[in-house]
Amino acid sequence: MKKIASIFTLFLIIIAATIFTQSCTDYLEKPPSVDITVDSVYNNTVNADKALADAYRGIPYTFPYDWSNRNSVYAALFDELTDIATEREVSWGGALNWYRGNISINNYITPAGTDDQRAKEQWFPDYYVNIRKALLVVSNVDRVPDADDAYKKRVKGEARMIAALNYYHMFKNYGSVPFVGHAVGVTEDIYAPRRPLKVFMDSLLNMLDQCVNDLPSTIPPLSQYGRLTKAAALGTIARVYWFAASPLFNSSTPAYPYPSSDPNKQSHDSLICFMQEDPSLWVKAADACKAAIDEAERAGFSLLETGDYGDDFHNDYHNLFTSNERGRPETIIGSHLYYSNRPHTESWDVFYYFFRPNSWKKGVITHNLVEMYDMKETGLPQSDPSSGYNPRKPYTGLDPRFYETVVHHGSRYSGNEFRFDVESPFWINNSGRSTGYLMRKFHPRNRNEKNLQFQPVLRLADLYLMYAECLNEAYGPSNNEIYDYVGKVRARAGMPNIPRYSDKEELRERILKERAVELALEDSRYYDLRRWKRSDIYSTTIWGVKITDNKDGYLDLEKFDYPLTTLGQKRVWNDYWYYFPFPRAEVMKGYGLVQNPGWDDDNIEAVPR
């Protein structure tokens, strides 16, 4: 079992959430020789705090962590399914099924040919386990005799916010899902059907509005950093509107409609899109982003800035994703996984640690991402003749974020220099499979195999770029605030601002590129491409580079299709992949959980119970 780290105070546990276990025992399950009832759990604030801490474990953690489920697509960073990263190994693994177009309902969630219930519970059913734990706290905290009204209000806000985060994750993955806003009692029907997407979204926004009313702006002292506050609720409202305004949902027809043979086609289509385009959603999304930004800044959240774009910047930007600071002061919502007393075969390191030549080295960076980094001095793309880019010194003078995201030929780590040229072990031993790059982001300066792995869920920089995107879509590229907020993100890395645009579509592409650079490997790119229905990028050519080091300070780069064409790998895309599948067994229970189209069209909807 994965174990929680030894932590001395309760809310250090909360700060270190989210911690997952491989069992899904009931929250109030009776331990041996101990009588636990709702009354005994909520008989004082100490025990109530423990219940809240347990609920905090349910903040979704979406980075891969379970080696035993390696053949599922969930054993990869979702950004590895896009143009910015890939898998080094091409002979096994869930991502391979994605690249080849072999994803099905049988291997999307579990390894092909198996029925691994634990793997299934990592996703759809576990969301509801998390929601129930949180809503039990909401329902019962009023019982605490020594708690004042302020305490009860805050705890309800935190617990309800945890439930809302789980609903938001399902919203962006599945569309509409069954919504229950309270802890279901023993005499109530525990099942609810899917409702139209607009109805589900309104229910989620109502829940988040309650969180805004109940949550404080800050929870002092500083040791409480990491707990959910008003900015988290407003930021999630902004994300709901932002995702809803995007073309995947904001359309008159789904990206992949239900089949014409479906007798309930129209009502089923309404589960995965709004059935009409509503441009005003972009205005609502922009307003929600600004409200979240204003609250976050009032509460003390800020971009991590040093003012020094040398070692200080590199150290601090690096620590934003790796240190025990847990993203302070920029991270509004964060999630953690801690491995204690586990063999390396189940840790983040066996997947992503790049230093050992025999590690798996998932999360291989593509040349597609490398080409997105502008030149530091001019702020221009590498492809611009005026940028100052030297193809013989391809890694000199790039955006400083490049060096904290990517391991490239000549990078140094723990006192060692990396080489990816044709004479290096990385090229020879891996039969040329290296793209020429590895993943640096999220790796501390020195590494072992028992780690606290941090996942940023919502950063202030993300909110700034969301706001810029929404302003462009709502008001067009002449809006001055677009450049103000993109400029804030670039300025903290010492980068010049982007130029002004006259074309909305061109500026949209520029903002998506900025998001790919700033939020690389945080699973943001995957969802950006989903929102915008960018099948052209999902199926684009993946580039690596063959490097010849001339030993005179100059390099020769030769781009090649990655993986090598001799391995027969060419990425494909199917539009029904825009929506996750529900477990077939859950659909067949017959309570109204309608399967998403394309995955199991012979079993779209079971006979009602």
Secondary structure, 3 states (H helix, E strand, C coil): CCCCCCCCCHHHHHHHCCCCCCCCCCCCCCCCCCCCCHHHHCCCHHHHHHHHHHHHCCCCCCCCCCHHHCCCHHHCCHHHHCCCEECCCCCCCHHHHHHHCCCCCCCCCCCCCCCCHHHHCCCHHHHHHHHHHHHHHHHHHHHCCCCCHHHHHHHHHHHHHHHHHHHHHHHHHHCCCCCCCCCCCCCCCCCCCCCCHHHHHHHHHHHHHHHHHHCCCCCCCHHHCCCCCHHHHHHHHHHHHHHHHCCCCCCCCCCCCCCCCCCCHHHHHCCCCCCCCCCHHHHHHHHHHHHHHHHHHHCCCCCCCCCCCCHHHHHHHHHCCCCCCCCCCCEEEEEEEECCCCCHHHCHHHHHCCCCCCCCCCCEECHHHHCCCCECCCCCCCCCCCCCCCCCCCCCCECHHHHCCEECCCCEECCEECCCECCCHHHHCCCCCCCCCEECCCCCCCCCCCCEEEEEEEEHHHHHHHHHHHHHHHHCCCCHHHHHHHHHHHHCCCCCCCCCCCCHHHHHHHHHHHHHHHCCCCCHHHHHHHHCCCHHHHCCCCEEEEEEECCCCCEEEEEEECCCHHHCCCCCCCHHHHCCCCCHHHHCCCCCCCCCCCCCHHHCCCCCC
